[in-house]
Amino acid sequence: MTYYSFGINQTGSKNRMAKLTEPLVWEIKFGKYAKKPAEWVSRKFEISLVHVKQLRAGKRWQHVTIDYLPQRGTSASN
């Protein structure tokens, strides 16, 4: 049994514990949720306030950059 079977060392939405997807993270960092208050985003997506702030600071989900283009229809609805 390897660590990978438990989701350890899996990045992004490949980690089975992830609540977010790459397109949604892009929207939080650069898209339509970028201007929303961090408190609002944390409540909407049921993630911690610290996690939202770390996303926006580039300390989490580093592989999602401005060049990453989310696929249409994969972000959360309002």
C-alpha positions in Angstrom: 0.0 0.0 0.0 1.4 3.4 -0.9 0.8 6.9 0.3 -0.9 7.7 -3.0 -3.8 5.3 -2.3 -4.7 7.5 0.7 -4.6 10.8 -1.2 -1.4 11.9 0.5 0.9 13.9 -1.8 -1.9 14.4 -4.3 -2.1 18.0 -5.4 -5.2 20.0 -6.1 -8.5 18.3 -6.8 -6.7 15.0 -7.2 -6.6 14.9 -3.4 -9.8 13.1 -2.3 -10.1 15.5 0.7 -10.2 18.6 -1.6 -13.3 20.7 -1.4 -12.2 22.9 -4.3 -11.4 22.3 -8.0 -8.8 24.0 -10.1 -11.4 26.1 -12.0 -13.0 27.2 -8.8 -9.6 28.1 -7.3 -8.9 30.2 -10.4 -12.2 32.0 -9.9 -11.3 32.7 -6.3 -7.8 33.9 -7.1 -8.3 35.8 -10.4 -11.9 35.6 -11.5 -15.4 36.6 -10.4 -14.7 35.9 -6.7 -11.4 37.7 -6.5 -13.0 41.0 -5.5 -15.3 39.4 -2.9 -14.3 39.6 0.8 -12.4 36.6 2.0 -15.0 36.0 4.8 -17.8 35.8 2.1 -15.8 33.3 0.0 -15.0 31.1 3.1 -18.6 30.9 4.0 -19.9 30.2 0.5 -17.5 27.4 -0.2 -17.2 26.1 3.4 -13.5 26.5 3.7 -11.5 28.4 6.3 -10.8 32.1 6.1 -7.1 31.3 6.4 -7.3 29.0 3.4 -8.9 31.7 1.3 -6.2 34.2 2.3 -3.4 31.6 1.6 -5.0 30.9 -1.8 -4.9 34.5 -2.8 -1.4 35.0 -1.4 -0.2 32.1 -3.6 0.8 29.8 -0.7 -1.8 27.1 -1.6 -2.8 25.7 -5.0 0.4 27.2 -6.6 -0.1 25.3 -9.8 -3.2 27.4 -10.5 -1.9 30.6 -12.1 -3.4 33.4 -14.1 -2.5 31.5 -17.3 -4.7 28.6 -16.2 -8.0 28.9 -18.0 -10.9 27.3 -16.3 -13.2 25.2 -18.4 -16.6 26.6 -18.9 -19.4 25.1 -16.7 -17.0 23.8 -14.0 -17.1 26.7 -11.6 -19.7 26.8 -8.8 -23.0 28.5 -9.4 -24.1 31.5 -7.4 
